Amino acid sequence: MRCYSRSLFIATCGVLFGALLQPSSVAAATVNDPLYSQQWGLTKIGAEQAWAITRGASVTVAVIDSGSGPHPDLDANISQGINLFGGVNEPGAPDVDTQGHGTHVAGIISAVANNGAGIAGVAPESRVLPIRVLGPDGRGRSGDVVAGVRMAADMGARVINLSLGGDQESAPLSEAITYATSKGSLVVAAAGNDGPTAAPKWPAAFDQTIAVSFVDQNNVPGAKSQVGSYIDIAAPGVGILSTALGNYGLSTGSSMAAAFVSGAAALLFAAQPTLTAGQARDILLQSATDIGTPGRDDQTGFGLLNLPAAFAQLAALFPDSSQPVIAALGRLNEDLTVMARPEVKVQWYRCTKPGTTATKRPANCAAIANAVATQYRTKTRDAGTFIRVAITTPQQSTPQFSATTPRIMAKWLVVNNVSVASSTKTTSLLGGPAKGRTTLQLVSGSCTLTRDALIASPVPDNCVVRVRVAARSPFPAMNFLANIAVSPAG
């Protein structure tokens, strides 16, 4: 599918190659959405860690596209739509997406979490402002996009998502993006799907947008991902599960990757409302994980979107001295960071039980010797325990204790998404420093587990595997469930 034309703007869409995936039989630890375990992109960018701080409430993301619904997993987060397609101007028009692209993009950004249905968005409490500029065939006029960008900025959208583009620069659109930036909006654009030899796509190539290329779950650029000096950052974009017309589906392309970055930006703005668009851009790019040629490169820009690192940079710019929060996956050798100003006293604690925030040290927690910096790397001794941090300000002598991290694990799932009918060595499924005999048992799903390999089911599914690791000093025994999503080959 060719996704651009010289005279028209059309969605950088990718092909929907899945309809409905079966729900997981085990709810995810952080949300209860049944398809959450199949959203590999959320895990890849560290969304779960950012959710310990914010889920995007009070931030509006304008999705200038084909519409954004209706969809039951989105409707609660969708503002009243605006139809600009074909040169009309219909504020408050029914938000009806007849193409499906905008609905998929909006779901990546803002699908409702913890509603027991479907999926979760990157910023599941943010609001989407849907501005329709594309028709049923995914095509539209640049003039409508110009009007949409200006309208989104005037309506206070902190983020404007442009998962669309063309082969030539439109001066009016560049001026509109400059206007939106001056109003405080961060503009995110898909870099294009015409392959590594194609010319730059606009408006992604305009220097005031964040141009996003796409990679798969192994950090390999998509076969159709574009290359060029205009690429700023990469994000998940292969086999991305999101809302579809009346259902859920998988799609591939830079449109999906742009939506991940827009959702990430919404989280940053929610955590720090005074953040400027320029600061948000700098944080996202400077905190990206370098996955290509060392330094910035033309395939993945500054690297892969990394939310925990972005929030660590946000903490350095806007330290919060009153509410200590730790973003953590719960793994050995993980760097934990707390927001704190230089004058604040910090102390990390090792606990035997999980717990919420507190103003008094819980009896099951002991101070970790010499752990008094704003960052703490979990150690072998932490395996099987929970970590807290306490901060004390000069103005408040009572320490404030954070909630605990998840239990610190010494072994964890590193492959959480496989292709249908594929074979994965069991030794490749898990990572971590724990030693001791490891046994795997299939709990549910239609995968086959042999002594040496996991054979994925021939159809999309979710396979749940019980992992048991025998104790071998200095690590404790472990017994946990691992969710492995089986997705269509892409």
Secondary structure, DSSP 8 states (H G I E B T S, - for coil): -----SSSEEE------B------SS--SS---TTGGG-HHHHHHTHHHHTTT---TT-EEEEEES-----TTTGGGB---EE-GGG--EET-----SSSHHHHHHHHHH---SSSSS---SSTT-EEEEEE---TTSEE-HHHHHHHHHHHHHTT-SEEEE-EEBSS--HHHHHHHHHHHHTT-EEEEE--SS-TTS---BTTTSTTEEEEEEE-TTS-B-TT---STT--EEEE-SSEEEEETTEEEEE-SHHHHHHHHHHHHHHHHHH-TT--HHHHHHHHHHTSB--SSSSSBTTTBT-B--HHHHHHHHHHHS--SSS-------BTT-EEE----TTSEEEEEEESS----BSS--TTEEE-TT--SSEEE--GGGTTSEEEEEEEETTEEEEEE----S--BSSEES--EEETT-EEEHHHHEESS--S-EEEEEEESS-EE-SSEEE--SS-EEEEEEEEE--BTTB--EEEEEEEEEE---
